[in-house]
Amino acid sequence: MMTVLGLGRRYLTAGTARYPEFVARRLRVVNGLALAASFFGIFFAIRYSLIDWRGLLPMSLCGLSGTALWLLTPVFHRSGEAWAIVYYFAVTSIVFVAFGYIAGSSAGIQYFLLAAPAVLLAVGSVQVLTALALTSLLVGAFAIIEFWLPPTSHIAQMSFASATVNKALSILGMVAISFGSIFYALRAAETAEVELEREYGRSEHLLLNLMPTSIAARLKDRPSDIIADQFDAVT
């Protein structure tokens, strides 16, 4: 029987096998973000149901709808490496604005969107314009909720205490996403550095096995020079 951890691992790699490793690594990040967003969607839906399942039902339904949409993210890897990335961040912006409209800006759900720089892990440092566009999309969604939507809504009423807890959880979630993103980037860089040092050691060992140390040193110091020594008498 497959465990929850096993299902999570399968989800993280879903749709990424057809891509080169350097691309698949970024797509696994997208799957991970979608899985984390789905977890938070379910968590908040359950929380609102426990607080007031009737009064906060629209918020619970919004969280569950977002979860269903986020879980579909790996399906779009089939269409190309950029499709799932754009889909995930577009859905995230729409779901959060919808939630802010239902609950009001005082619920603080928009603070999750301040983790927008995590876009770089999914897009990569080469596609700067795409990363800036998606980051702007998330920041725009934050601005809509924070500055344009009213603090409270007639659709679903949250108490001041519940809204304060909700805001605190959103900020903690944003910090957790930012911390996880930085940790992942540093871990990947350290792993690449270790692999590079290992391969360098192997190439050094191979070079010294093929030729004398003095010749190997000259090849490394002056790789463009032609090595052609002359000896008048040899045995």
trRosetta pair geometry for C-beta under 8 A, 3 or more apart (Angstrom, degrees):
i j d omega theta_ij theta_ji phi_ij phi_ji
2 6 4.5 -125 -167 90 87 134
2 7 5.7 104 137 -55 118 84
2 10 7.8 -9 -169 -11 143 139
3 6 4.6 102 53 5 75 101
3 7 7.1 -135 98 -3 43 85
4 7 5.7 -53 -151 36 34 112
4 8 6.4 38 150 -22 65 104
5 8 5.6 -52 -150 34 32 115
5 9 6.6 32 153 -19 64 103
6 9 5.7 -52 -149 34 34 110
6 10 6.5 33 153 -17 65 104
7 10 5.7 -54 -149 37 33 111
7 11 6.3 35 152 -21 66 105
8 11 5.7 -54 -149 34 31 112
8 12 6.5 34 153 -23 64 104
8 35 6.6 96 -144 -162 87 151
9 12 5.7 -51 -149 31 33 114
9 13 6.7 11 159 -1 64 108
10 13 6.4 -71 -151 48 30 96
10 14 6.4 55 149 -58 66 93
11 14 5.4 -30 -148 -9 35 122
11 31 6.1 173 141 176 74 117
11 35 5.8 114 118 -85 135 125
11 74 6.8 -149 -166 -28 66 147
12 28 5.2 42 168 -156 87 92
12 31 4.9 145 -138 108 41 128
12 32 5.7 32 -123 -69 100 80
12 35 6.9 -45 -76 -17 77 148
13 16 5.4 -107 -164 45 55 115
13 17 6.9 56 164 -55 99 85
13 24 7.9 20 -142 -179 75 112
13 28 6.3 -5 -91 -105 52 107
13 31 7.4 -137 -29 66 16 168
14 31 6.3 146 46 -122 88 142
14 74 3.8 33 102 -178 113 159
14 77 7.4 160 121 21 70 142
15 18 7.8 -47 -180 20 48 102
15 27 7.0 -119 102 160 94 134
15 31 7.7 162 49 -75 105 125
15 74 4.2 169 7 -179 130 88
15 75 7.0 -147 -74 -84 145 14
15 76 7.8 58 -175 62 163 39
15 77 3.1 122 152 54 125 139
15 78 6.3 -91 -139 -44 109 70
15 84 7.2 128 115 -61 149 153
16 19 5.7 -63 -168 35 61 113
16 23 7.9 -174 -156 113 89 79
16 24 4.1 106 170 -145 107 90
16 27 4.5 170 -106 92 108 127
16 28 5.7 -1 -70 -59 170 80
16 31 7.3 -90 -37 -19 125 137
16 74 7.8 -75 -30 -141 83 101
16 77 6.2 -82 -69 -158 55 158
17 24 7.2 61 -86 -118 20 135
18 77 7.9 146 42 143 109 107
19 23 4.1 -105 167 93 124 118
19 24 4.5 162 82 -62 105 81
19 27 6.4 106 40 3 156 144
19 77 7.7 -95 -25 -174 126 112
19 81 6.2 98 -112 -90 141 111
20 23 5.0 82 61 16 78 103
20 24 6.7 -150 94 -9 33 94
21 24 5.4 -55 -134 41 32 112
21 25 6.2 43 161 -31 65 100
22 25 6.0 -40 -149 21 28 116
22 26 7.6 25 152 -11 54 101
23 26 6.0 -59 -162 36 39 107
23 27 6.4 32 147 -16 71 109
23 81 5.4 -72 -171 -119 122 144
24 27 5.5 -58 -145 41 36 111
24 28 6.3 43 154 -25 68 101
25 28 5.9 -51 -152 30 29 112
25 29 7.1 35 146 -22 59 100
25 188 7.3 106 179 -128 139 136
26 29 5.5 -47 -160 26 39 117
26 30 7.0 41 145 -19 65 98
26 81 7.7 56 83 -176 119 114
26 85 8.0 -10 144 -81 108 127
26 121 7.0 175 -133 151 76 55
26 122 5.7 107 -180 -159 89 34
26 123 7.1 -180 -169 -12 134 4
26 124 5.6 -49 -95 -53 150 96
27 30 5.4 -43 -154 30 43 115
27 31 6.6 45 147 -17 66 100
27 77 5.9 76 -163 -114 137 122
27 81 6.4 -103 -70 -145 117 83
27 84 6.6 67 -143 67 95 139
27 85 7.8 -96 -108 -56 68 94
27 122 7.8 74 -95 -152 30 77
28 31 5.4 -49 -148 37 38 114
28 32 6.3 43 150 -23 66 103
29 32 5.5 -53 -149 35 32 114
29 33 6.4 33 152 -19 65 102
29 121 4.7 -147 -172 135 156 104
29 122 5.0 -147 100 -87 115 68
29 184 7.1 127 -110 146 109 157
30 33 5.8 -52 -149 35 31 110
30 34 6.4 32 152 -18 64 105
30 73 6.3 -155 146 162 99 132
30 84 5.4 107 136 122 151 111
30 85 5.4 -101 -100 -91 140 68
30 88 5.6 -175 -166 -6 99 158
30 122 4.7 91 -71 -137 85 116
31 34 5.6 -55 -148 37 32 112
31 35 6.3 33 153 -20 66 105
31 73 6.4 176 -105 100 55 121
31 74 5.5 38 -105 -75 108 102
31 84 8.0 -7 -63 157 72 143
32 35 5.6 -53 -146 36 32 111
32 36 6.3 31 155 -18 65 105
33 36 5.7 -53 -146 38 32 110
33 37 6.2 32 154 -19 65 106
33 88 6.4 87 95 168 117 145
33 118 6.9 146 -100 133 130 131
33 122 6.7 -46 0 -68 144 130
33 177 7.8 63 -124 -143 89 114
34 37 5.7 -54 -146 38 30 111
34 38 6.3 34 153 -22 63 105
34 70 4.6 170 -161 175 81 88
34 71 6.7 145 156 -89 111 29
34 73 3.9 -122 -94 15 159 151
34 74 7.4 -153 63 -33 157 76
34 88 5.5 -99 -75 -123 101 121
35 38 5.6 -52 -149 34 31 114
35 39 6.6 37 150 -22 63 102
35 70 7.8 178 -63 141 21 114
35 71 7.9 70 -96 -105 56 70
36 39 5.6 -50 -152 31 34 114
36 40 6.6 29 152 -14 65 103
36 177 6.9 137 135 -99 153 97
37 40 5.8 -55 -149 39 34 108
37 41 6.3 39 150 -24 66 105
37 66 7.1 -102 154 149 105 108
37 67 7.7 -174 123 -104 77 56
37 70 4.6 -150 94 -133 117 155
37 88 7.9 155 16 -167 153 99
37 92 6.5 -96 -125 -102 154 103
38 41 5.5 -51 -147 33 32 115
38 42 6.5 29 156 -14 65 103
38 66 7.9 -168 -104 120 53 78
38 67 4.5 90 -143 -144 74 80
38 70 4.6 -159 -64 91 86 128
38 71 5.3 74 -98 -62 143 88
39 42 6.1 -59 -152 38 29 106
39 43 6.1 31 151 -22 65 110
40 43 5.4 -53 -142 37 33 116
40 44 6.2 26 162 -14 68 106
40 112 7.5 127 151 -115 164 145
40 173 6.0 66 -112 -135 139 145
41 44 6.3 -59 -146 39 25 102
41 45 6.3 27 155 -20 62 110
41 63 4.3 163 -168 -177 71 77
41 64 6.6 147 154 -80 107 25
41 66 4.6 -155 -116 86 136 105
41 67 3.7 -169 98 -61 140 91
41 70 6.7 173 -10 15 145 138
41 95 7.8 -44 -101 171 121 147
42 45 5.6 -57 -146 36 31 113
42 46 6.4 28 157 -17 66 105
42 63 7.0 165 -68 147 19 111
42 64 7.3 68 -97 -98 59 67
42 67 5.5 78 -50 -98 79 152
43 46 6.1 -60 -154 37 27 107
43 47 6.3 27 151 -20 64 110
44 47 5.3 -51 -143 37 36 116
44 48 6.2 34 159 -17 68 103
44 59 7.4 -93 146 152 106 102
44 60 7.8 -163 121 -108 72 55
44 63 4.7 -158 83 -111 101 148
44 109 8.0 55 -133 -110 162 116
44 166 7.7 71 -133 -133 111 98
44 169 7.9 156 -90 114 97 144
45 48 6.2 -56 -148 37 27 105
45 49 6.4 29 153 -20 62 109
45 59 7.7 -174 -109 122 57 71
45 60 4.3 91 -151 -153 75 72
45 61 7.7 113 -128 -44 110 19
45 63 3.7 -159 -60 88 92 130
45 64 5.0 82 -108 -49 157 85
45 67 7.4 -65 -16 -17 139 134
46 49 5.6 -58 -149 36 32 113
46 50 6.4 28 155 -18 66 106
46 60 7.9 110 -46 -131 21 106
47 50 5.9 -59 -152 36 30 108
47 51 6.5 26 153 -18 65 107
48 51 5.6 -53 -144 36 35 111
48 52 7.3 -50 180 55 66 65
48 53 7.5 112 127 -104 69 47
48 56 3.9 -135 -177 133 105 133
48 57 7.8 173 132 -75 116 22
48 59 4.8 -153 -134 93 166 116
48 60 4.6 -152 82 -64 122 88
48 63 7.2 158 17 1 131 140
49 53 4.4 33 -155 -104 65 92
49 56 7.3 -132 -69 86 33 108
49 57 7.9 63 -100 -99 73 60
49 60 5.2 77 -57 -105 88 147
50 53 7.5 55 -46 -59 16 90
51 56 6.0 36 78 12 108 152
51 158 8.0 20 131 -131 152 84
51 162 5.8 79 -149 -118 153 138
52 55 4.0 -13 136 44 128 109
52 56 4.9 105 76 0 87 102
53 56 6.9 -63 -116 58 16 85
53 57 6.2 51 163 -75 55 85
53 60 7.2 2 -142 -19 66 157
54 57 5.9 -22 -152 -29 24 114
55 156 6.4 115 153 -150 68 74
55 157 5.9 -60 179 52 119 85
56 59 4.7 -42 -177 38 84 118
56 60 6.1 90 124 -25 84 95
56 156 5.3 80 -120 -164 53 121
56 158 6.9 64 -97 -84 115 82
57 60 5.5 -55 -146 37 37 112
57 61 6.2 35 157 -18 69 105
57 156 7.6 -158 47 -104 51 116
58 61 5.7 -55 -146 39 32 111
58 62 6.3 36 154 -23 65 105
58 102 4.9 -154 128 -159 119 129
58 155 5.4 -65 63 154 167 108
58 156 4.9 -140 54 -52 111 121
59 62 5.6 -50 -148 33 32 114
59 63 6.6 34 153 -18 63 103
59 99 6.7 72 -137 -145 78 87
59 102 5.7 171 -81 121 70 128
59 103 5.4 64 -98 -71 120 110
59 107 7.9 -167 -123 -131 137 158
59 156 5.1 170 -31 145 103 173
59 158 7.9 52 -41 -62 161 112
60 63 5.8 -55 -153 35 32 111
60 64 6.4 26 153 -13 66 107
61 64 5.7 -56 -144 41 33 108
61 65 6.0 36 156 -21 67 107
62 65 5.8 -53 -143 36 28 112
62 66 6.4 31 155 -19 62 106
62 95 6.9 139 173 -164 89 81
62 98 5.7 -171 -142 118 120 108
62 99 4.9 149 139 -91 144 80
62 102 5.7 -156 -40 19 152 158
63 66 5.8 -55 -150 36 29 112
63 67 6.5 34 151 -23 63 104
63 99 7.4 68 -65 -103 69 125
64 67 5.4 -48 -149 31 35 117
64 68 6.6 36 153 -19 64 101
65 68 5.8 -52 -152 34 33 111
65 69 6.5 28 152 -14 65 107
65 95 7.3 -177 98 -122 92 104
66 69 5.7 -59 -148 40 33 108
66 70 6.0 33 156 -20 69 108
66 91 7.2 139 -145 158 74 100
66 95 3.8 87 -107 -148 115 145
66 99 7.6 -17 -42 -49 142 120
67 70 5.8 -55 -143 37 28 110
67 71 6.3 28 159 -21 64 108
68 71 6.0 -56 -148 33 27 111
68 72 7.1 30 152 -24 59 104
69 72 5.9 -56 -161 25 35 114
69 91 4.7 -172 139 -156 125 136
69 95 6.8 -170 59 -64 139 126
70 73 6.0 -14 -177 -29 48 112
70 88 7.0 62 -135 -136 72 82
70 91 6.3 179 -78 116 63 139
70 92 7.6 67 -95 -74 104 78
70 95 7.9 -33 -48 -22 101 162
72 75 5.2 -37 -178 16 74 125
72 76 7.5 69 137 -22 83 95
72 87 7.8 -94 103 151 95 137
73 76 6.4 -62 -169 26 43 107
73 84 5.2 85 177 -163 78 100
73 87 6.2 168 -125 98 70 115
73 88 4.8 36 -121 -81 125 102
73 91 7.8 -125 -79 31 93 146
74 77 5.6 -26 -168 -3 56 118
74 84 6.6 25 -110 -128 24 143
75 78 6.7 -38 172 8 50 110
75 84 7.7 151 63 -99 47 104
76 79 5.5 -43 -167 27 65 113
76 83 4.2 -139 167 121 105 105
76 84 3.9 157 83 -79 104 70
76 87 4.8 142 -8 4 171 152
77 80 8.0 -134 -166 69 35 20
77 81 7.2 19 -144 -109 73 43
77 83 7.2 -174 -87 66 21 102
77 84 4.9 -6 -62 -31 66 140
79 83 4.1 37 81 -14 114 169
79 84 7.9 149 48 -38 95 74
80 83 4.9 103 60 -17 83 106
81 84 7.7 -63 -171 30 32 97
81 85 7.4 23 146 -9 62 117
82 85 5.5 -66 -157 42 46 115
82 86 5.9 39 154 -18 81 108
82 130 7.1 -97 -135 -145 119 151
83 86 6.2 -61 -149 39 27 104
83 87 6.1 27 155 -20 65 112
84 87 5.4 -54 -142 39 31 115
84 88 6.1 34 159 -24 66 104
85 88 6.1 -54 -149 31 25 108
85 89 6.7 7 161 -3 61 109
85 122 5.2 152 -127 148 107 117
85 123 6.1 115 -172 -83 151 75
85 130 7.8 47 116 159 139 126
85 134 7.3 -66 151 -88 98 157
86 89 6.4 -67 -148 44 28 99
86 90 5.9 27 158 -20 67 114
86 134 7.2 -128 -110 -92 59 114
87 90 5.9 -63 -144 39 25 110
87 91 6.1 22 161 -17 65 110
88 91 6.0 -60 -150 38 26 108
88 92 6.3 28 153 -22 63 108
88 122 7.6 -118 65 -158 140 162
89 92 5.4 -47 -143 34 35 117
89 93 6.5 38 156 -20 64 102
89 119 6.7 40 -95 -111 144 107
89 122 8.0 173 -46 79 115 155
89 134 4.7 31 119 -159 169 110
89 137 6.0 96 143 85 112 135
89 138 6.4 -77 -165 -56 104 103
90 93 5.9 -54 -152 34 30 109
90 94 6.4 24 154 -14 65 108
90 137 7.0 -57 -93 170 58 152
91 94 5.8 -59 -146 40 31 108
91 95 5.9 28 159 -19 69 110
92 95 6.1 -56 -141 38 25 107
92 96 6.2 18 163 -14 63 112
92 113 7.7 146 146 -103 110 88
92 138 6.9 -7 105 -104 120 99
92 141 7.7 -180 117 47 77 172
93 96 6.2 -63 -147 39 24 105
93 97 6.3 20 159 -15 63 110
93 113 7.8 77 -105 -118 66 126
93 137 5.3 -82 -66 153 153 98
93 138 6.0 -125 -83 -96 99 52
93 140 7.4 22 -146 76 130 92
93 141 4.0 -151 -147 -61 85 144
94 97 6.0 -59 -147 39 28 107
94 98 6.2 28 156 -19 64 110
94 141 8.0 -94 -46 -113 26 131
95 98 5.7 -58 -149 38 29 112
95 99 6.3 29 154 -19 65 106
96 99 5.6 -50 -145 36 33 111
96 100 6.3 35 154 -19 64 104
96 109 6.0 -166 -148 127 85 110
96 110 6.3 111 169 -103 118 60
96 112 6.8 -143 -112 66 133 117
96 113 6.0 129 152 -58 170 117
96 141 5.5 79 79 157 119 130
96 145 6.7 -70 143 -48 94 145
97 100 5.6 -52 -147 37 32 112
97 101 6.4 36 152 -22 64 103
97 141 5.2 -108 -54 -149 101 94
97 144 5.6 3 -120 95 111 137
97 145 6.2 -138 -113 -60 58 96
98 101 5.6 -53 -150 33 31 113
98 102 6.4 26 153 -16 64 107
99 102 5.7 -57 -148 39 33 109
99 103 5.8 -2 166 9 71 114
99 107 7.5 -114 147 90 96 146
99 109 5.2 -54 116 85 130 165
100 103 6.5 -68 -127 54 25 87
100 104 7.1 -55 -174 123 58 7
100 105 5.8 30 -162 -86 105 60
100 107 7.2 -160 -116 52 57 114
100 109 6.1 -142 -72 60 77 111
100 110 5.9 40 -85 -57 131 103
100 144 7.3 133 82 108 150 89
100 145 3.5 -107 -126 -125 166 107
100 149 5.0 141 143 42 107 168
101 149 6.0 -123 -90 -125 55 134
101 153 6.8 100 158 -107 41 146
101 155 7.5 43 132 16 73 147
102 153 6.0 167 162 97 23 165
102 155 4.9 -91 -147 93 63 139
102 156 5.4 32 160 15 87 119
103 106 7.9 -126 138 63 86 69
103 107 3.9 10 134 -28 128 154
103 109 6.7 87 61 -7 142 125
103 153 6.0 145 138 22 6 129
103 155 7.8 -75 -60 75 32 105
103 156 5.6 -37 -97 76 60 117
103 158 6.2 27 -160 -16 96 127
103 166 7.9 -126 169 152 148 164
104 107 5.8 120 71 -14 71 95
104 149 6.6 -178 -144 140 42 108
104 150 5.9 -54 -131 99 94 73
104 151 5.2 34 173 141 117 32
104 152 4.3 -20 -105 -118 164 20
104 153 4.2 -155 -52 -17 88 85
104 158 7.4 -142 43 27 114 108
104 163 7.9 -34 81 -119 112 131
105 108 7.7 67 164 -64 53 38
105 110 6.8 -14 -142 -3 79 132
105 145 5.3 145 -108 162 90 73
105 146 5.8 123 -151 -116 130 30
105 149 4.9 146 -47 85 100 100
105 150 6.9 -165 8 105 100 24
105 151 5.3 -67 58 -108 91 45
106 151 4.2 55 -40 -175 107 86
106 152 6.0 -7 18 -66 130 67
106 158 7.5 -165 95 68 105 117
106 163 4.8 3 133 -173 97 145
106 167 7.6 -69 168 -58 51 124
107 158 5.9 100 -93 22 95 157
107 163 5.3 -99 -100 -133 47 86
107 166 5.0 -45 -170 114 72 147
107 167 7.0 174 154 -61 30 78
108 111 5.4 -8 176 -3 84 116
108 163 6.8 123 -2 177 102 76
108 166 5.5 148 51 110 105 86
108 167 2.8 121 -18 -105 171 79
108 168 7.7 53 107 -11 160 37
108 170 4.7 -176 128 35 95 143
108 171 7.3 -44 167 -33 126 88
109 112 6.2 -23 174 5 60 113
109 145 7.3 -101 72 -170 84 156
109 166 6.9 -41 -61 160 75 111
109 170 5.4 -158 -120 -101 32 140
110 113 5.4 -40 -174 19 62 118
110 114 8.0 75 138 -30 69 86
110 141 7.3 -168 -135 127 95 81
110 142 4.9 122 178 -134 108 67
110 145 3.9 -178 -77 88 134 141
110 146 5.5 -148 103 -53 161 87
110 170 7.4 50 49 171 35 149
111 114 5.6 -25 -167 4 56 117
111 142 8.0 84 -88 -133 27 110
111 167 6.7 84 0 -159 139 70
111 170 4.2 108 58 128 106 112
111 171 4.9 -34 138 -77 150 65
111 173 7.9 118 99 60 93 94
111 174 5.2 -98 141 -26 83 143
112 115 6.4 -45 176 15 52 110
112 170 5.2 -91 -42 -161 82 89
112 173 5.4 -20 -104 99 93 121
112 174 5.3 -156 -118 -71 34 89
112 177 7.4 76 -159 2 76 146
113 116 6.0 23 169 -54 66 98
113 138 4.9 -178 -164 176 98 93
113 139 7.1 161 148 -87 113 33
113 141 5.7 -152 -124 87 155 105
113 142 4.1 -161 93 -69 136 103
113 145 7.9 139 10 29 144 135
113 174 7.8 -36 37 -105 27 117
114 142 6.6 96 -63 -112 67 151
114 174 5.0 33 62 -157 97 143
115 118 5.2 10 153 -7 92 120
115 173 7.9 -94 -22 125 140 74
115 174 4.7 -162 -41 -150 102 72
115 177 4.0 29 -153 93 162 128
115 178 5.1 -134 -122 -56 93 82
115 181 7.2 152 -174 -11 104 139
116 119 5.9 -6 173 -18 64 111
116 134 7.9 177 -166 124 95 77
116 135 4.7 105 155 -143 116 75
116 138 4.0 171 -108 90 113 138
116 139 5.7 -38 -39 -51 172 81
116 142 7.8 -92 -41 -22 127 133
117 120 6.1 -14 175 1 68 110
117 135 6.8 35 -87 -119 44 124
117 178 7.3 53 59 -121 107 92
117 181 7.3 148 101 118 85 157
118 121 5.5 -35 -173 21 65 115
118 122 7.2 54 139 -11 75 100
118 177 5.8 -70 -47 156 154 104
118 178 6.9 -123 -56 -97 105 50
118 181 4.2 -125 -112 -91 95 150
119 122 5.9 -67 -161 42 42 105
119 123 5.7 13 156 -2 80 117
119 131 5.2 142 120 -151 111 77
119 134 4.7 166 -145 99 141 119
119 135 5.0 -134 27 -66 151 82
119 138 7.2 -159 -53 1 125 138
120 123 6.1 -66 -129 51 29 95
120 124 7.2 -139 -177 35 60 1
120 125 6.4 34 -167 -79 105 65
120 131 5.3 46 -92 -145 65 139
121 181 5.4 -138 -26 -149 144 96
121 184 6.4 53 -137 91 143 130
121 185 6.3 -114 -96 -68 105 99
123 127 4.9 -112 166 77 102 116
123 130 5.2 -173 -153 103 135 110
123 131 4.4 -171 75 -77 150 87
123 134 6.7 175 -52 27 139 142
124 127 5.5 72 69 21 93 95
124 131 7.7 -135 63 -58 42 121
125 128 7.0 11 179 -73 49 82
125 131 7.9 -9 -115 -26 32 158
127 130 4.1 -12 154 33 113 120
127 131 6.0 127 103 -23 78 90
128 131 5.6 -59 -149 38 32 112
128 132 6.2 31 155 -19 68 106
129 132 5.7 -53 -146 37 31 110
129 133 6.3 33 153 -22 64 105
130 133 5.6 -53 -147 34 31 112
130 134 6.4 23 158 -12 66 107
131 134 6.1 -59 -146 41 29 104
131 135 6.1 29 155 -19 65 111
132 135 5.6 -55 -142 40 29 112
132 136 6.2 33 156 -22 64 106
133 136 5.8 -55 -150 35 27 112
133 137 6.6 34 148 -25 61 102
134 137 5.3 -45 -151 27 37 118
134 138 6.8 32 153 -14 65 101
135 138 5.9 -56 -153 38 34 107
135 139 6.2 29 152 -14 68 109
136 139 5.6 -56 -140 43 32 109
136 140 6.0 40 156 -25 65 106
137 140 5.7 -54 -149 34 26 114
137 141 6.6 27 152 -19 61 103
138 141 5.6 -50 -151 33 34 112
138 142 6.6 38 149 -20 64 102
139 142 5.4 -48 -151 34 37 116
139 143 6.4 38 150 -20 66 103
140 143 5.6 -52 -147 35 33 111
140 144 6.5 38 153 -23 65 102
141 144 5.7 -49 -149 31 33 114
141 145 6.6 26 156 -12 64 105
142 145 6.1 -63 -152 40 30 105
142 146 5.8 15 160 -10 68 118
143 146 5.9 -61 -132 46 27 104
143 147 5.5 -22 -176 23 67 118
143 148 7.3 57 136 -9 69 103
144 147 7.3 -70 -117 52 10 79
144 148 5.0 -43 -156 39 52 127
144 149 6.6 56 146 -24 69 100
145 148 7.4 -7 -40 50 9 83
145 149 5.3 -24 -142 23 43 129
146 149 7.8 62 10 38 13 91
149 153 7.9 -23 174 -71 108 106
150 153 6.6 139 75 -77 104 62
152 157 7.1 27 -169 -123 111 71
152 158 7.9 -148 -128 42 88 79
153 156 6.1 26 84 45 113 64
153 157 7.6 -145 75 -77 64 52
154 157 7.8 -1 -137 -62 31 92
158 162 4.6 -126 -175 90 98 119
158 163 4.7 121 114 -60 125 89
158 166 7.0 -26 -175 -5 158 146
159 162 4.6 91 55 9 83 103
159 163 6.9 -150 90 -6 41 87
160 163 5.8 -57 -147 38 30 111
160 164 6.3 33 154 -22 65 106
161 164 5.7 -54 -150 34 30 112
161 165 6.5 28 153 -15 64 105
162 165 5.8 -54 -149 38 32 109
162 166 6.1 37 151 -23 65 108
163 166 5.4 -53 -146 36 32 116
163 167 6.3 34 154 -21 65 103
164 167 5.8 -52 -149 34 30 111
164 168 6.5 30 152 -18 63 105
165 168 5.6 -55 -149 37 33 112
165 169 6.3 32 154 -18 66 105
166 169 5.8 -55 -148 37 30 110
166 170 6.4 32 152 -21 64 106
167 170 5.6 -54 -149 34 32 114
167 171 6.5 31 154 -17 65 104
168 171 5.8 -54 -149 36 31 110
168 172 6.4 31 153 -17 65 107
169 172 5.6 -55 -146 39 33 112
169 173 6.2 37 153 -22 65 105
170 173 5.6 -52 -148 35 31 113
170 174 6.5 33 152 -20 64 103
171 174 5.6 -50 -149 33 33 113
171 175 6.5 33 152 -17 65 104
172 175 5.7 -53 -148 37 33 111
172 176 6.2 36 152 -22 66 106
173 176 5.5 -52 -145 35 32 113
173 177 6.4 32 156 -18 65 104
174 177 5.9 -54 -148 36 30 109
174 178 6.3 28 154 -16 64 108
175 178 5.7 -57 -147 40 31 110
175 179 6.1 31 155 -19 67 108
176 179 5.8 -54 -143 38 28 110
176 180 6.1 28 157 -18 63 109
177 180 5.8 -56 -145 39 27 111
177 181 6.2 30 155 -23 63 107
178 181 5.7 -55 -148 34 29 112
178 182 6.5 23 157 -13 64 106
179 182 6.1 -59 -148 39 29 106
179 183 6.1 29 155 -19 65 111
180 183 5.6 -55 -142 39 29 113
180 184 6.2 32 158 -22 65 106
181 184 5.8 -54 -148 33 27 110
181 185 6.5 25 155 -17 63 106
182 185 5.8 -56 -149 37 32 110
182 186 6.3 27 156 -14 66 108
183 186 6.0 -58 -146 41 29 107
183 187 6.0 29 156 -21 65 110
184 187 5.7 -57 -144 38 28 112
184 188 6.2 28 157 -19 64 107
185 188 5.9 -55 -148 36 28 109
185 189 6.4 26 154 -17 63 107
186 189 5.7 -56 -147 37 32 111
186 190 6.2 30 155 -17 67 107
187 190 5.8 -55 -146 38 30 109
187 191 6.2 31 155 -19 64 107
188 191 5.7 -54 -146 37 30 113
188 192 6.3 31 155 -19 64 106
189 192 5.8 -55 -148 37 30 110
189 193 6.4 32 153 -21 64 106
190 193 5.6 -53 -148 35 33 113
190 194 6.5 33 154 -19 65 103
191 194 5.8 -53 -149 35 32 110
191 195 6.4 30 153 -16 65 107
192 195 5.7 -56 -148 39 32 111
192 196 6.2 35 153 -22 65 106
193 196 5.6 -53 -147 35 31 113
193 197 6.5 30 155 -17 64 104
194 197 5.9 -55 -150 37 31 109
194 198 6.4 32 152 -20 64 107
195 198 5.6 -54 -148 36 32 113
195 199 6.3 28 156 -15 66 106
196 199 5.9 -56 -146 39 30 107
196 200 6.3 33 153 -22 64 107
197 200 5.5 -52 -146 35 32 114
197 201 6.5 35 154 -20 64 103
198 201 5.8 -53 -152 33 31 111
198 202 6.6 30 151 -18 63 105
199 202 5.5 -51 -148 35 36 113
199 203 6.4 35 154 -17 67 104
200 203 5.9 -55 -147 38 32 108
200 204 6.3 35 153 -21 65 106
201 204 5.6 -53 -148 35 31 114
201 205 6.4 32 155 -19 65 106
202 205 5.8 -54 -149 36 31 111
202 206 6.3 29 154 -18 65 107
203 206 5.7 -54 -145 38 32 112
203 207 6.2 35 155 -22 65 106
204 207 5.8 -55 -147 35 28 111
204 208 6.4 22 158 -13 64 108
205 208 6.1 -59 -148 39 28 106
205 209 6.5 28 153 -21 63 109
206 209 5.7 -58 -150 35 31 112
206 210 6.5 23 155 -18 65 110
207 210 6.0 -64 -150 35 31 107
207 211 6.8 -40 175 39 66 95
207 216 4.9 117 144 -135 109 120
207 219 7.4 -148 -163 75 129 140
207 220 7.9 80 155 -55 164 108
208 211 7.5 -90 -133 61 24 59
208 213 6.3 18 -132 -93 96 72
208 216 5.7 -27 -87 -52 61 171
210 216 8.0 120 66 -83 85 109
211 215 4.5 -85 151 85 122 129
211 216 5.5 154 84 -56 102 86
211 219 7.8 84 75 -14 148 139
212 215 4.8 88 63 11 85 103
212 216 6.9 -151 96 -7 42 89
213 216 5.6 -58 -147 38 32 113
213 217 6.3 33 156 -22 66 105
214 217 5.8 -53 -150 33 30 112
214 218 6.6 28 153 -17 63 105
215 218 5.7 -55 -150 37 34 110
215 219 6.4 37 151 -22 66 104
215 227 6.3 91 -144 -176 93 162
216 219 5.7 -53 -150 33 32 114
216 220 6.5 26 155 -15 65 106
217 220 5.9 -58 -149 38 32 107
217 221 6.1 21 158 -12 68 112
218 221 5.9 -58 -136 43 30 104
218 222 6.1 -34 -177 42 68 97
218 225 7.1 -81 167 74 99 130
218 227 6.0 108 112 -94 135 124
219 222 7.6 -83 -127 65 13 57
219 223 6.1 45 178 -105 59 65
219 227 7.2 -52 -72 -31 80 139
220 223 7.0 7 -131 -64 17 89
222 225 4.1 25 131 0 118 122
231 234 5.0 71 111 -56 132 105
